Structure formats: structure tokens, C-alpha cells
Amino acid sequence: MKQLMLGNKAVARGLYEAGCAVVSSYPGTPSTEVTEEAAKYDEMYCEWAPNEKVAMEVAFGACLAGKRSFCGMKHVGLNVAADPLFTVSYTGVNAGMVIVVADDAGMHSSQNEQDSRHHAIASKIPMLEPSDSAEARAFTMRAFELSEQFDTPVIIKMCTRVAHSQSIVEPGERVEPPVKPYEKNIGKYVMMPGNAKKRHPIVEQRTRDLIAFAENCEFNRVEWGDTSIGIIASSTCYQYAKEVFGEKASILKLGMINPLPEKLILDFAAKVDKLVVIEELDPIIENHCKQLGLTVTGKDVLPIEDEFSQNLIAEKLGMSVPKGEKLDETMPARPPVMCAGCPHRGMFYTLSKNKCTVLGDIGCYTLGAVAPLNVIDTTVCMGASISTLHGMEMAHGKDYIKNWVAVIGDSTFMHTGVNSLINMVYNQGTGTVIIMDNSTTGMTGHQDHAATGKTLQGDVVPAISIYNLCKSIGVKNVTEVNAFDLAAMEKTIKEEVAKDEVSVIIACAPCALLKGVKFPNKCVPLSDKCKKCGMCLKPGCPALTKNEDGTIAIDETMCNGCGLCKQLCKFDAIDCVAR
């Protein structure tokens, strides 16, 4: 029976139907739901790995053992996994191995807009790109077959709009492919220089074979319309072009975007008067066409950054743009803000109060960079806060960073931060690291990790103690503090930044949105005692607003009784009462 499915859910369905056995991923918007949906099928083993590199190596091990495997990540996660990716291209596979990478044009939840097609080209791995949920399912299933046919991992490139949009999918039944026996093959799987050198020509021949395959494969098709303009597009750009041009243009729809066909493109170009390439981000298809000697319109009129839309394409290519109605009033801005009761808010308030310089990392706590806290100076990538702090100390000496700290979440610390902390200890740094432990991977929707004591499939397992982990790598000064206790946090921060040794502060309190987390109290303003000083507003809790007379109002539907505002009020004008 046909169903409406998110693109990510359709990928998971494709994994199931293709007989995938092992799934290992790291959560990252917009890819996260693929693995969460896959975990609903008992026939597949699914896990959250500490990071994307580990996930890809697990998937490789599973395919080597003869069972179809999968790993998923967002575009910046593929950077982390690039080490095994490039070498697994050389080794090839045993059973099929499929990788999903989800790009985020428009940077809805990312620190850059990189184009993952570059990874596919550089690693010489075939890449498919679905344009809707039906293709997401079908391409996933077919990717396993291609993987086994051409002895290579296959990448499926998703994007935010395909991953998080719904369209019609017709599910099928699961197949159970035979388990391929593992056979020892040092020349194929041991990538020391002598063996790797022999594998490289095999990879190049595979690319030539894949180019030949791309000329007539089912992923690429021509949809003929008016031949005065011919459009080459893929993914959402194909959908937008169809909506804008309809039958007023012919379209070469590319579903296999690495390697790109040559004869197919040349034949299509010869039959149209004007050739246009519509692609988000980098001009990869466009440059391929130019290398074939074609004159093409592309990035000379279309932007190289941000998401495309129907209206943008119509405007840039001289088509009529529908005029919608404009609102009479400008909509108020809605800046991102940490949730009411977020355990990070008190820490950032304390750091700001003490004029600490803060190097940030990837997570919800990155919001500490915006008003009203404005306390974070840098955010680069997972784990970079600790390494950056160490680098600054090595450049200027320990006194330079005396009031500086690195902040990192518990999941991010397990991802890559622990490596950075090891480096700081090993190379005799003196920096202070604050691990903001909210017991989850908050930014991507509350996924568990190795320090939460719970697996993706809900099994209770021994939780890695972050405290003991820090101790085990040689950190002498490790302190746990309640993230909602402002006085204790301030005292601890002052003590630790003053030391000439590496210090770790673990600020512990669960995310306010975690299931099962319930605060027993709620905060209630006492207007008769309020002096209108505004101290309670400084941390920027969204549950607190000002009345017209300057007194404080607390929205009881948002307040979860964390008590931060009560601690800041010097006039006892806020009370905590039982719910």
C-alpha cells in the first residue's frame, strides 16, 4: 500500500527491503532520521557510533563479514569519515556497503555549506542523488546491487529538502541476500603501499566502467519538452525546474551524479538550442559540461550559495515570477534561544559575569554566542574548542589563557573532544575545559551515546563515566558541579582557571526536554517584592518577560522550575512552589 514518507524514512525502508543487516551512524541534521527509522526494524542491528569515522569502519567490517551494511551522517560528518572513505574505495567491499550523506544548503543546522559531491569525486566512489522519497527508497536498494556489482561503497547524497519532505512511496517486501563468505585476501584488504599501489589501477578501471554504466542507467533520464532550452539538473533542482518550466523546456534528470555520463550529456546538448545547468552550491555538473566542450549557462546567472527555490530559478532564467501577497506588517524576528530550564544557561551566565573568554563547540550550547549571553568567541567543528584553547596557550603562554575556558557537550566530548583533551594533557597544557553534560545529544533530537548508558535500540548498558575517563587520561583536577547551582559553579570556575594544570569541570544536569525529566517545582513571581532591577532577565530565559509596570511575569506553561531566576533575585521576589 502506498504511503507518504519522509525522504529519510524512505531510505530506511530501502535499507530494510534490500536486506541490510548492520547500521552504524552518528546523528547529524538532516540525516538523523534515517538511522532512527532503521532501528524500528528488528531485522537490522542499529547503533549510534561515537563519531562518523567509527561508524564507517563498523559498516566496512560488517560488509567484509559478508552482510550488507550502512552508515549515515551529515555533510560535515563525512569530513570526519574521510580517512576510511578514501581507503575503502581502494579495498572495495564483500557484501554491499551504502553510505548516506545529507547536505545542508542554506545552513539550517550546520556551520558550513559544503558540497559532498567533492568527496565522491576525490574518493572515486559512485554517488546517487534521489529527488523525492520514492527515489530515496529505490536508489538505496539499487545502491547495494551496484556496490556488489562494481566492488565499491556507494554514496547516496540527500539534502535537507529531500530528507525532510514527504512524498508517495510504495513499500515492498524484504529480501534476505545470501551471506557472502569472508575470504582472506591480503592484496585486497591490507592497504600497505605495495598492495595499495596495485589497487589504484583497479579503482581507475572501475571509474571507467561506471562512466559507461552512467550512459544508460535508470538513474539518468531525458524528459523531452520544448528544445529551445535544455536543462540539466538533479535532486531538488530537478523538481524546481519542472515546476518552473513544465513542458517549456527539455530536462536531463541526473540521478547518478558521480561519475557523470559523457555521451548522454553530449547527445542531449546537441538536441537543444540552449544548455542550462541548475545545481545548488558548486558548479560540478557545469564544469563537467565545459570540459566536454559545451557552452553552458549556470553559475554566471545562478548563485553559488544558499538553497534554490522555484522563484529564484524563474527570476534568474527570465521566466515570470508569481507575485504573492505581501504582509502589511513586518514579521518580528525570532532569534534562536536556549529552552527554558536549559542547564547550559546558568553556566554561560556565570562565565559572562566573570568575564571569561569562551571557546565553543558544536551543540545547543553554541547559542551562548548570541544575545543576551554573548559569551562564546569561536565555534569551528566537533572537539575544536579544546584543541583551539591549547593552540592559543602554545602560542602565547599559560598566562594568556588564565581566564579562558573551552566548553563542550557530553556527546561532542565522546565524539572527538576526548582526543583533544588527551593532546592537552600529553603536551602539558594548563587550560580549563568545561564539559556541559546534559545526558544526551541535544541538538539533533536527544540521541543516546556511550556516556548515557542506553543504546539506540533501548538496551541499558554500562555508561562510560566522563569523570573517570578524564581521570584515566591524566587529568588531576576533575570536578563535577550541579549546572543549576550558580554559587557552586562560580566558585569552581574561579578555582580551576587559577591553576597551572589542566582542569576539567563537568557541569551536570539533564536536558529540560528529555523524556522522563520533570522538575518538581515551578517559579512564581511575587510582584509586591519585585524591585524591577532586571537581574532575573540577564540569562535570557524565554519563560520570563517584563510587565508594563516593569515587574516580572513568568509563563507557567514554559517554566520548569529550574530556579535560576530565583537564585539571581536578591529581593526574594521569586518563589519556587510545588506543581
QUIJONOR-V848419 format. One record per backbone hydrogen bond with DSSP energy under -0.5 kcal/mol. CO is the residue of the C=O (numbers start at 1). NH is the residue of the N-H. E is the energy in kcal/mol with one decimal. If there is no record, write none. Layout:
# QUIJONOR-V848419
co=CO nh=NH e=E
co=CO nh=NH e=E
This chain:
# QUIJONOR-V848419
co=1 nh=171 e=-0.6
co=3 nh=169 e=-3.0
co=5 nh=167 e=-1.7
co=6 nh=10 e=-2.4
co=7 nh=11 e=-1.9
co=8 nh=12 e=-2.0
co=9 nh=13 e=-2.2
co=10 nh=14 e=-2.3
co=11 nh=15 e=-2.3
co=12 nh=16 e=-2.3
co=13 nh=17 e=-2.8
co=14 nh=18 e=-2.0
co=15 nh=20 e=-2.4
co=16 nh=19 e=-1.4
co=17 nh=175 e=-1.9
co=21 nh=45 e=-2.8
co=22 nh=70 e=-1.9
co=23 nh=47 e=-1.7
co=25 nh=49 e=-3.1
co=28 nh=31 e=-3.4
co=28 nh=32 e=-0.5
co=31 nh=34 e=-1.7
co=31 nh=35 e=-0.6
co=32 nh=35 e=-0.8
co=32 nh=36 e=-1.6
co=33 nh=37 e=-2.8
co=34 nh=38 e=-2.1
co=35 nh=39 e=-1.9
co=37 nh=40 e=-1.4
co=38 nh=41 e=-1.9
co=40 nh=42 e=-0.6
co=41 nh=44 e=-1.6
co=44 nh=46 e=-0.5
co=45 nh=23 e=-2.9
co=47 nh=25 e=-1.8
co=47 nh=49 e=-0.6
co=51 nh=55 e=-2.0
co=52 nh=56 e=-2.4
co=53 nh=57 e=-1.9
co=54 nh=58 e=-2.4
co=55 nh=59 e=-2.4
co=56 nh=60 e=-2.2
co=57 nh=61 e=-2.3
co=58 nh=62 e=-2.3
co=59 nh=63 e=-2.3
co=60 nh=64 e=-2.5
co=61 nh=65 e=-1.7
co=62 nh=67 e=-2.0
co=63 nh=66 e=-1.4
co=63 nh=95 e=-2.4
co=66 nh=180 e=-2.0
co=68 nh=21 e=-2.8
co=68 nh=22 e=-1.5
co=69 nh=98 e=-2.1
co=70 nh=24 e=-2.2
co=71 nh=100 e=-2.2
co=72 nh=26 e=-1.5
co=73 nh=102 e=-1.7
co=74 nh=78 e=-1.2
co=75 nh=78 e=-0.6
co=75 nh=79 e=-0.7
co=76 nh=80 e=-1.0
co=77 nh=81 e=-1.8
co=79 nh=82 e=-0.9
co=80 nh=83 e=-0.5
co=81 nh=85 e=-2.1
co=82 nh=86 e=-2.2
co=83 nh=87 e=-1.0
co=84 nh=88 e=-3.1
co=85 nh=89 e=-1.4
co=86 nh=90 e=-0.6
co=87 nh=90 e=-0.8
co=87 nh=91 e=-2.2
co=88 nh=92 e=-2.4
co=95 nh=94 e=-0.7
co=96 nh=69 e=-2.2
co=97 nh=154 e=-1.9
co=98 nh=71 e=-1.6
co=99 nh=101 e=-0.5
co=99 nh=156 e=-3.3
co=100 nh=73 e=-1.7
co=101 nh=103 e=-0.6
co=101 nh=158 e=-2.6
co=102 nh=75 e=-1.7
co=103 nh=160 e=-1.0
co=104 nh=107 e=-2.5
co=114 nh=116 e=-0.7
co=115 nh=118 e=-1.7
co=116 nh=119 e=-0.6
co=116 nh=120 e=-1.5
co=117 nh=121 e=-2.5
co=118 nh=122 e=-2.9
co=119 nh=123 e=-2.6
co=120 nh=124 e=-0.9
co=120 nh=125 e=-2.0
co=126 nh=155 e=-2.7
co=127 nh=257 e=-1.8
co=127 nh=258 e=-1.3
co=128 nh=157 e=-3.2
co=129 nh=235 e=-0.6
co=132 nh=136 e=-2.0
co=133 nh=137 e=-2.2
co=134 nh=138 e=-2.3
co=135 nh=139 e=-3.7
co=136 nh=140 e=-1.5
co=137 nh=141 e=-2.0
co=138 nh=142 e=-2.4
co=139 nh=143 e=-2.3
co=140 nh=144 e=-1.2
co=141 nh=145 e=-1.0
co=142 nh=146 e=-2.4
co=143 nh=147 e=-2.5
co=144 nh=148 e=-1.9
co=145 nh=149 e=-2.5
co=146 nh=150 e=-2.9
co=147 nh=151 e=-0.6
co=147 nh=152 e=-1.9
co=154 nh=99 e=-2.8
co=155 nh=128 e=-2.7
co=155 nh=157 e=-0.6
co=156 nh=101 e=-2.2
co=156 nh=158 e=-0.7
co=158 nh=103 e=-2.7
co=159 nh=163 e=-3.2
co=160 nh=164 e=-2.3
co=162 nh=7 e=-0.7
co=162 nh=165 e=-0.7
co=163 nh=8 e=-2.0
co=165 nh=7 e=-1.4
co=167 nh=5 e=-2.3
co=169 nh=3 e=-3.2
co=169 nh=171 e=-0.7
co=175 nh=177 e=-0.7
co=185 nh=188 e=-0.8
co=185 nh=189 e=-2.5
co=186 nh=190 e=-2.1
co=189 nh=191 e=-0.8
co=190 nh=192 e=-1.7
co=192 nh=195 e=-1.0
co=192 nh=196 e=-2.8
co=193 nh=197 e=-2.5
co=194 nh=198 e=-0.8
co=195 nh=199 e=-1.4
co=196 nh=200 e=-1.6
co=197 nh=201 e=-0.7
co=198 nh=202 e=-0.5
co=199 nh=203 e=-2.0
co=200 nh=204 e=-2.2
co=201 nh=205 e=-2.2
co=202 nh=206 e=-2.2
co=203 nh=207 e=-2.0
co=204 nh=208 e=-1.9
co=205 nh=209 e=-2.4
co=206 nh=210 e=-2.4
co=207 nh=211 e=-2.3
co=208 nh=212 e=-1.9
co=209 nh=213 e=-2.0
co=210 nh=214 e=-2.5
co=211 nh=215 e=-0.9
co=212 nh=215 e=-0.6
co=213 nh=216 e=-1.2
co=213 nh=217 e=-0.8
co=217 nh=220 e=-1.0
co=221 nh=253 e=-2.8
co=222 nh=224 e=-0.6
co=223 nh=251 e=-2.6
co=226 nh=229 e=-0.7
co=226 nh=250 e=-0.6
co=227 nh=273 e=-2.6
co=229 nh=250 e=-2.4
co=230 nh=276 e=-3.0
co=231 nh=233 e=-0.5
co=231 nh=252 e=-3.2
co=232 nh=278 e=-2.4
co=233 nh=254 e=-2.6
co=234 nh=237 e=-1.1
co=234 nh=238 e=-1.2
co=235 nh=238 e=-0.7
co=235 nh=239 e=-1.3
co=236 nh=240 e=-2.7
co=237 nh=241 e=-2.5
co=238 nh=242 e=-2.3
co=239 nh=243 e=-2.0
co=240 nh=244 e=-2.4
co=241 nh=245 e=-3.0
co=241 nh=246 e=-0.6
co=242 nh=246 e=-1.7
co=245 nh=248 e=-2.8
co=246 nh=249 e=-0.6
co=247 nh=226 e=-2.1
co=250 nh=231 e=-3.3
co=251 nh=223 e=-3.2
co=251 nh=253 e=-0.8
co=252 nh=233 e=-1.9
co=252 nh=254 e=-0.7
co=253 nh=221 e=-2.3
co=253 nh=255 e=-0.6
co=255 nh=129 e=-3.3
co=255 nh=257 e=-0.7
co=258 nh=127 e=-2.4
co=262 nh=266 e=-2.5
co=263 nh=267 e=-3.0
co=264 nh=268 e=-2.0
co=265 nh=269 e=-2.8
co=266 nh=270 e=-1.9
co=267 nh=271 e=-0.6
co=268 nh=271 e=-1.1
co=269 nh=272 e=-1.1
co=274 nh=230 e=-3.5
co=275 nh=297 e=-2.6
co=276 nh=232 e=-2.8
co=276 nh=278 e=-0.5
co=277 nh=279 e=-0.6
co=278 nh=234 e=-0.6
co=282 nh=284 e=-2.0
co=283 nh=287 e=-2.1
co=284 nh=288 e=-1.7
co=285 nh=289 e=-2.3
co=286 nh=290 e=-2.2
co=287 nh=291 e=-2.3
co=288 nh=292 e=-1.1
co=289 nh=294 e=-2.1
co=290 nh=293 e=-1.7
co=294 nh=296 e=-0.6
co=297 nh=277 e=-2.7
co=298 nh=301 e=-2.0
co=298 nh=302 e=-2.5
co=309 nh=313 e=-2.3
co=310 nh=314 e=-2.5
co=311 nh=315 e=-2.7
co=312 nh=316 e=-2.7
co=313 nh=317 e=-1.8
co=314 nh=319 e=-2.8
co=315 nh=318 e=-1.1
co=320 nh=322 e=-0.6
co=322 nh=324 e=-0.7
co=339 nh=342 e=-1.9
co=342 nh=345 e=-1.1
co=342 nh=346 e=-0.5
co=343 nh=347 e=-0.7
co=344 nh=348 e=-2.3
co=345 nh=349 e=-2.3
co=346 nh=350 e=-2.2
co=347 nh=351 e=-2.5
co=348 nh=352 e=-2.5
co=349 nh=353 e=-2.7
co=350 nh=354 e=-1.8
co=351 nh=356 e=-2.6
co=352 nh=355 e=-1.6
co=356 nh=358 e=-0.5
co=357 nh=405 e=-2.5
co=358 nh=360 e=-0.6
co=358 nh=377 e=-3.5
co=358 nh=378 e=-0.7
co=359 nh=407 e=-2.6
co=361 nh=363 e=-0.6
co=363 nh=366 e=-2.0
co=364 nh=367 e=-2.2
co=365 nh=368 e=-2.1
co=366 nh=369 e=-2.0
co=367 nh=370 e=-1.5
co=368 nh=375 e=-2.9
co=368 nh=376 e=-0.7
co=370 nh=373 e=-1.0
co=370 nh=374 e=-2.1
co=375 nh=358 e=-0.9
co=378 nh=360 e=-2.5
co=381 nh=384 e=-2.3
co=383 nh=386 e=-0.6
co=383 nh=387 e=-1.1
co=384 nh=388 e=-2.9
co=385 nh=389 e=-1.9
co=386 nh=390 e=-2.1
co=387 nh=391 e=-2.4
co=388 nh=392 e=-2.3
co=389 nh=393 e=-1.9
co=390 nh=394 e=-2.4
co=391 nh=395 e=-1.4
co=392 nh=396 e=-1.9
co=393 nh=397 e=-3.4
co=397 nh=400 e=-0.9
co=397 nh=401 e=-0.6
co=398 nh=401 e=-0.6
co=399 nh=402 e=-1.3
co=401 nh=404 e=-2.0
co=403 nh=357 e=-1.8
co=404 nh=432 e=-0.6
co=405 nh=359 e=-2.6
co=406 nh=434 e=-3.7
co=408 nh=436 e=-2.9
co=409 nh=413 e=-2.4
co=410 nh=414 e=-1.9
co=411 nh=415 e=-1.8
co=412 nh=416 e=-2.3
co=412 nh=417 e=-2.0
co=413 nh=418 e=-2.3
co=416 nh=419 e=-0.5
co=416 nh=420 e=-1.2
co=417 nh=421 e=-2.4
co=418 nh=422 e=-2.3
co=419 nh=423 e=-2.0
co=420 nh=424 e=-2.0
co=421 nh=425 e=-2.5
co=422 nh=426 e=-3.0
co=423 nh=427 e=-2.3
co=424 nh=429 e=-3.2
co=425 nh=428 e=-1.6
co=429 nh=502 e=-0.5
co=431 nh=503 e=-2.1
co=432 nh=406 e=-2.2
co=433 nh=435 e=-0.6
co=433 nh=505 e=-2.9
co=434 nh=408 e=-2.2
co=434 nh=436 e=-0.7
co=435 nh=437 e=-1.2
co=435 nh=507 e=-2.0
co=436 nh=410 e=-1.1
co=436 nh=438 e=-1.0
co=437 nh=509 e=-2.0
co=438 nh=511 e=-2.1
co=440 nh=411 e=-0.6
co=440 nh=442 e=-1.0
co=441 nh=446 e=-1.7
co=441 nh=447 e=-1.1
co=442 nh=445 e=-1.5
co=447 nh=441 e=-1.9
co=449 nh=452 e=-2.1
co=449 nh=453 e=-0.6
co=449 nh=454 e=-0.6
co=450 nh=464 e=-2.3
co=453 nh=461 e=-1.7
co=455 nh=458 e=-1.8
co=459 nh=455 e=-2.3
co=459 nh=461 e=-0.5
co=464 nh=466 e=-0.7
co=465 nh=469 e=-2.5
co=466 nh=470 e=-2.5
co=467 nh=471 e=-2.1
co=468 nh=472 e=-2.6
co=469 nh=473 e=-1.2
co=470 nh=475 e=-2.0
co=471 nh=474 e=-1.6
co=474 nh=476 e=-0.8
co=476 nh=478 e=-0.9
co=477 nh=504 e=-2.9
co=479 nh=506 e=-3.3
co=481 nh=508 e=-2.7
co=482 nh=485 e=-2.0
co=484 nh=486 e=-1.0
co=485 nh=489 e=-2.4
co=486 nh=490 e=-2.6
co=487 nh=491 e=-2.3
co=488 nh=492 e=-2.4
co=489 nh=493 e=-2.7
co=490 nh=494 e=-2.3
co=491 nh=495 e=-2.0
co=492 nh=496 e=-2.6
co=493 nh=497 e=-2.5
co=494 nh=498 e=-0.8
co=496 nh=499 e=-1.3
co=502 nh=477 e=-0.8
co=503 nh=433 e=-2.9
co=504 nh=479 e=-2.5
co=504 nh=506 e=-0.5
co=505 nh=435 e=-2.8
co=505 nh=507 e=-0.7
co=506 nh=481 e=-2.6
co=506 nh=508 e=-0.8
co=507 nh=437 e=-1.6
co=508 nh=483 e=-2.0
co=511 nh=514 e=-1.5
co=514 nh=517 e=-1.9
co=516 nh=518 e=-0.8
co=520 nh=579 e=-2.2
co=522 nh=577 e=-2.7
co=524 nh=575 e=-2.9
co=525 nh=527 e=-0.7
co=526 nh=529 e=-1.8
co=526 nh=530 e=-1.0
co=534 nh=537 e=-1.1
co=534 nh=538 e=-0.6
co=535 nh=538 e=-1.2
co=537 nh=540 e=-1.7
co=541 nh=544 e=-1.5
co=543 nh=555 e=-2.9
co=545 nh=553 e=-3.2
co=547 nh=550 e=-2.0
co=551 nh=547 e=-3.5
co=553 nh=545 e=-2.4
co=554 nh=556 e=-0.8
co=555 nh=558 e=-1.3
co=555 nh=559 e=-2.6
co=563 nh=567 e=-1.9
co=564 nh=568 e=-1.3
co=565 nh=569 e=-1.3
co=568 nh=570 e=-0.5
co=569 nh=572 e=-0.5
co=573 nh=526 e=-3.7
co=575 nh=524 e=-3.2
co=575 nh=577 e=-0.6
co=577 nh=522 e=-2.5
